[in-house]
């Protein structure tokens, strides 16, 4: 029997934090611990007064994985929307998901909504490689 390793939420968070640090986003980094409330990752750009607020989810080892991935995507989207702020600073928002759930987000989030809300999708594979999808990438993927 082959065991497929699931991607934990912590693995997703760490991969995204490392990815963002390489892109100049590591000032004032705040990573939520499991029992805390609030956004999972909050970070400021090193050169600009811009913040990223990112909700992350891991994979489930459940046999009904497809429906669990769908629920994880919808739940993370709801969480990030309820944390959106209107104000002076320019805030960016993100969903950090294992690539299986990220595919659902890429297909289902209307690119126009992603553009308006400055919403990005971060896809993390089992090796920890991160791909960042902007509204332009969503528009291309949705044809």
C-alpha positions in Angstrom: 0.0 0.0 0.0 1.4 3.4 -1.0 1.2 6.2 1.5 0.7 9.6 0.0 2.1 12.3 2.3 -0.3 15.1 3.0 0.7 18.7 3.1 0.1 20.3 6.5 -1.0 23.9 7.0 2.3 24.6 8.7 4.2 23.3 5.7 2.1 25.6 3.4 2.8 28.6 5.7 6.5 28.0 5.9 6.8 27.5 2.1 5.0 30.8 1.4 7.0 32.7 4.0 10.2 31.5 2.4 8.9 32.4 -1.0 7.8 35.9 0.0 11.1 36.6 1.8 12.9 35.9 -1.4 10.6 38.5 -3.1 11.3 41.3 -0.6 8.3 40.6 1.8 9.7 39.8 5.3 9.4 43.0 7.3 7.3 42.7 10.4 6.5 39.1 9.6 3.8 37.6 11.8 2.9 33.9 11.5 -0.2 32.8 13.4 0.2 29.8 15.8 -2.4 27.1 15.7 -4.5 28.3 18.6 -4.4 32.0 17.7 -7.1 34.0 16.0 -6.5 36.2 13.0 -4.8 35.9 9.6 -2.2 33.1 9.2 0.5 35.3 7.6 0.8 39.0 7.9 3.9 40.6 6.3 5.0 44.0 5.1 7.1 44.7 2.0 10.7 45.7 2.8 10.6 48.9 0.6 7.0 49.9 0.5 4.2 50.4 3.0 2.2 47.5 1.6 1.0 44.5 3.5 0.1 40.9 2.6 -2.6 39.1 4.6 -2.7 35.4 3.7 -5.0 32.6 4.9 -3.5 29.1 4.6 -4.9 25.6 4.6 -3.4 22.1 4.4 -4.5 18.9 2.9 -6.7 16.3 4.5 -5.9 12.6 4.5 -9.6 11.8 4.3 -10.8 9.4 1.6 -13.4 12.0 0.4 -10.5 14.3 -0.5 -12.2 16.1 -3.4 -15.0 17.4 -1.3 -12.6 18.2 1.6 -10.4 20.3 -0.8 -13.5 22.1 -2.0 -14.5 22.9 1.6 -11.0 24.0 2.5 -10.9 26.4 -0.5 -14.4 27.9 0.3 -13.5 28.2 4.0 -10.2 29.9 3.4 -11.9 32.3 0.9 -14.5 33.2 3.5 -11.8 33.8 6.2 -9.7 36.1 4.0 -12.8 38.1 2.9 -13.9 38.7 6.5 -10.4 40.0 7.3 -10.3 42.5 4.4 -9.7 46.1 5.5 -10.5 49.4 3.7 -8.1 52.2 4.4 -5.2 54.3 3.5 -2.6 51.5 3.0 -2.7 49.2 0.0 -3.3 45.7 1.3 -2.8 42.5 -0.7 -4.6 39.3 0.2 -3.8 35.7 -0.5 -5.0 32.2 -0.2 -2.2 29.7 0.5 -3.2 26.3 -0.5 -1.8 22.9 -1.5 -1.8 22.7 -5.3 -4.8 20.4 -5.4 -7.0 23.0 -3.6 -5.3 25.8 -5.4 -6.5 24.4 -8.7 -10.0 24.7 -7.5 -9.4 28.4 -6.4 -7.8 29.2 -9.8 -10.8 27.8 -11.6 -13.5 29.2 -9.3 -12.5 32.7 -8.2 -13.6 35.2 -10.9 -10.5 37.0 -12.1 -12.5 40.3 -11.9 -13.0 39.8 -8.2 -9.4 38.9 -7.7 -8.4 42.1 -9.5 -10.7 44.3 -7.5 -9.8 42.8 -4.1 -6.0 42.4 -4.8 -6.4 38.7 -4.1 -3.7 36.2 -5.0 -3.6 32.4 -4.9 -0.4 30.7 -3.6 -0.1 27.1 -4.7 2.3 24.9 -2.8 3.4 21.5 -4.0 4.7 18.5 -2.0 8.3 19.7 -2.4 7.5 23.2 -1.0 7.6 25.0 -4.4 5.3 28.0 -4.5 3.5 29.4 -7.5 1.8 32.8 -7.1 -1.3 33.5 -9.2 -2.5 37.1 -9.8 -5.8 38.1 -11.4 -4.0 38.1 -14.7 -3.0 34.5 -14.3 -6.6 33.6 -13.3 -7.9 35.3 -16.4 -5.6 33.3 -18.6 -6.4 30.0 -16.8 -10.1 30.7 -17.0 -9.9 31.4 -20.8 
